Amino acid sequence: GTTTQHFGLGGSVVHQRHPMHRFFNGVMMLTIFAAANMALGQLIGIGFEVVGPIQYVLRVYVVIMCGLVIINELEWFPKWTKDAALLKFWPTRGAFYLFIGVLGLEENDVSPARANTGMSVVGRQAALNYIKIVAWLMVCVGLLYMTMGLFCGQVLLKKLRDEYAGKTGKKAESEEPLKSGEPSGTGVV
């Protein structure tokens, strides 16, 4: 008989995401990775660098902002993230992520390493390089979000999520109906 299921290659029921949908999910995972490592790098920096009270507070703020990035990318607590204009639109989200990365680079450059931490010179240099690499990764993620936002990637992702939700029967992530009039709900797809 006939069914309303979608069939993929080989006749099995498959609901594959569009390659661009997978790309956007990959960017989200890369951003979470960058933010988690950026926060870890800042905590490492507090442990072995000479930091004054202002630098300490800035590092704590960077750690908190990285937590906000992770919450935003995982789409937890939508009242905090989806309704915040800074994080809602990709160009401004990218600028925020870029700012976090630049702040991390600056904190890495202005804090001289302690000479007497019990850490070898090689270990200190490895930690400094780690912090620098993850800060640059955060800068790159910010630039990527800004670029994707300027080229309407956010609109494309919304459309792809709604299409995928229609295929799988899950609720769409968007809170607004598409221009075509399709109903949508809440929840990540």
C-alpha positions as CSV (number, residue, x, y, z in Angstrom):
1,G,0.0,0.0,0.0
2,T,0.9,3.6,0.0
3,T,2.2,5.5,3.0
4,T,2.8,9.1,3.9
5,Q,6.4,8.3,5.0
6,H,9.4,9.8,3.1
7,F,11.7,7.2,1.7
8,G,15.5,7.7,1.2
9,L,17.9,5.7,-0.8
10,G,17.4,2.0,-0.6
11,G,13.8,2.3,0.4
12,S,14.4,2.9,4.1
13,V,12.7,5.7,5.9
14,V,15.3,8.5,6.1
15,H,15.0,12.1,7.0
16,Q,18.3,13.6,6.1
17,R,19.2,17.2,6.6
18,H,20.1,19.4,3.7
19,P,24.0,19.8,3.4
20,M,23.6,23.5,4.3
21,H,21.6,22.5,7.4
22,R,24.5,20.1,8.4
23,F,27.0,22.9,7.7
24,F,25.1,25.3,10.0
25,N,24.9,22.6,12.7
26,G,28.7,22.1,12.3
27,V,29.3,25.9,12.8
28,M,27.2,25.7,15.9
29,M,29.3,22.8,17.3
30,L,32.5,24.6,16.3
31,T,31.3,27.7,18.2
32,I,30.5,25.6,21.3
33,F,33.9,24.0,21.1
34,A,35.6,27.4,20.7
35,A,33.7,29.0,23.6
36,A,34.3,26.1,25.9
37,N,38.0,26.1,25.2
38,M,38.1,29.9,25.4
39,A,36.6,29.7,28.9
40,L,39.1,27.0,29.8
41,G,42.0,29.1,28.4
42,Q,40.9,32.1,30.5
43,L,40.8,29.9,33.7
44,I,44.2,28.5,32.8
45,G,45.5,32.1,32.4
46,I,44.2,33.1,35.8
47,G,46.2,30.2,37.2
48,F,49.6,30.9,35.9
49,E,49.7,34.6,34.8
50,V,50.2,37.7,36.9
51,V,46.8,39.3,36.8
52,G,45.7,42.4,38.6
53,P,42.1,42.9,39.8
54,I,41.0,44.4,36.5
55,Q,42.5,41.7,34.4
56,Y,41.0,39.1,36.8
57,V,37.5,40.6,36.5
58,L,37.9,40.8,32.7
59,R,38.9,37.1,32.5
60,V,35.9,36.2,34.7
61,Y,33.6,38.2,32.3
62,V,35.1,36.4,29.3
63,V,34.3,33.1,31.0
64,I,30.7,34.2,31.7
65,M,30.4,35.5,28.1
66,C,31.6,32.1,26.9
67,G,29.0,30.4,29.0
68,L,26.4,32.7,27.4
69,V,27.7,31.7,23.9
70,I,27.3,28.0,24.8
71,I,23.8,28.6,26.1
72,N,22.9,30.6,23.0
73,E,24.3,28.0,20.6
74,L,22.5,25.1,22.4
75,E,19.4,27.3,22.3
76,W,18.7,26.8,26.0
77,F,16.8,29.4,28.0
78,P,15.3,31.1,24.9
79,K,14.0,34.0,26.9
80,W,17.6,35.0,27.6
81,T,19.0,34.4,24.1
82,K,16.4,34.4,21.4
83,D,14.8,37.6,22.6
84,A,18.2,39.4,23.0
85,A,18.7,41.4,19.8
86,L,22.5,41.2,20.2
87,L,22.4,37.4,20.0
88,K,19.3,36.9,17.9
89,F,20.7,38.3,14.6
90,W,23.8,36.7,13.2
91,P,25.7,39.8,12.2
92,T,25.5,41.2,15.7
93,R,26.1,37.7,17.2
94,G,29.2,37.4,15.2
95,A,30.4,40.9,16.3
96,F,29.8,39.7,20.0
97,Y,31.8,36.5,19.4
98,L,34.5,38.5,17.6
99,F,34.7,40.8,20.6
100,I,35.1,37.9,23.0
101,G,38.0,36.5,20.9
102,V,39.7,39.9,20.6
103,L,39.3,40.4,24.4
104,G,40.9,37.0,25.0
105,L,43.8,37.9,22.7
106,E,44.3,41.2,24.5
107,E,44.2,39.5,27.9
108,N,46.8,37.0,26.7
109,D,49.1,39.7,25.5
110,V,49.0,42.1,28.5
111,S,49.5,39.5,31.2
112,P,53.1,38.5,31.7
113,A,53.7,34.9,32.7
114,R,54.8,34.3,36.2
115,A,58.3,33.0,36.6
116,N,57.7,31.0,39.7
117,T,54.6,28.9,39.2
118,G,56.1,25.5,39.2
119,M,55.3,25.2,35.5
120,S,58.2,24.7,33.0
121,V,59.0,27.3,30.4
122,V,57.7,24.8,27.8
123,G,54.5,24.3,29.7
124,R,53.9,28.0,30.1
125,Q,54.5,28.5,26.4
126,A,52.2,25.7,25.5
127,A,49.5,27.2,27.7
128,L,50.0,30.7,26.1
129,N,49.8,29.1,22.7
130,Y,46.6,27.3,23.6
131,I,45.0,30.5,24.9
132,K,46.0,32.3,21.7
133,I,44.7,29.6,19.4
134,V,41.3,29.3,21.0
135,A,41.0,33.1,21.1
136,W,41.8,33.2,17.3
137,L,39.2,30.4,16.8
138,M,36.6,32.6,18.6
139,V,37.6,35.5,16.3
140,C,37.1,33.3,13.3
141,V,33.8,32.0,14.5
142,G,32.7,35.6,15.0
143,L,33.7,36.6,11.5
144,L,32.0,33.5,10.1
145,Y,28.7,34.4,11.9
146,M,28.9,38.0,10.7
147,T,29.5,36.8,7.1
148,M,26.8,34.2,7.2
149,G,24.4,36.8,8.6
150,L,25.2,39.3,5.9
151,F,24.6,36.7,3.2
152,C,21.2,35.7,4.8
153,G,22.4,32.4,6.2
154,Q,20.0,32.8,9.2
155,V,17.0,33.0,6.9
156,L,18.2,29.9,5.0
157,L,18.7,28.0,8.3
158,K,15.2,28.9,9.4
159,K,13.8,27.6,6.1
160,L,15.9,24.4,6.3
161,R,14.8,23.8,9.9
162,D,11.2,24.3,9.0
163,E,11.5,21.9,6.0
164,Y,13.2,19.3,8.2
165,A,10.5,19.6,10.8
166,G,7.9,19.1,8.2
167,K,9.6,15.9,7.0
168,T,10.0,14.5,10.5
169,G,6.8,15.7,12.1
170,K,8.7,17.5,14.8
171,K,7.8,21.1,15.8
172,A,9.7,23.7,13.9
173,E,12.2,25.9,15.7
174,S,10.9,29.2,14.4
175,E,8.5,31.3,16.4
176,E,7.1,33.0,13.3
177,P,5.2,31.4,10.4
178,L,7.1,31.2,7.1
179,K,6.0,33.5,4.4
180,S,4.3,30.6,2.7
181,G,1.8,30.4,5.7
182,E,3.1,27.2,7.2
183,P,2.4,26.9,10.9
184,S,5.5,26.7,13.2
185,G,6.1,25.9,16.8
186,T,9.1,26.0,19.2
187,G,12.0,23.7,19.8
188,V,15.2,23.0,18.1
189,V,15.2,20.9,14.9
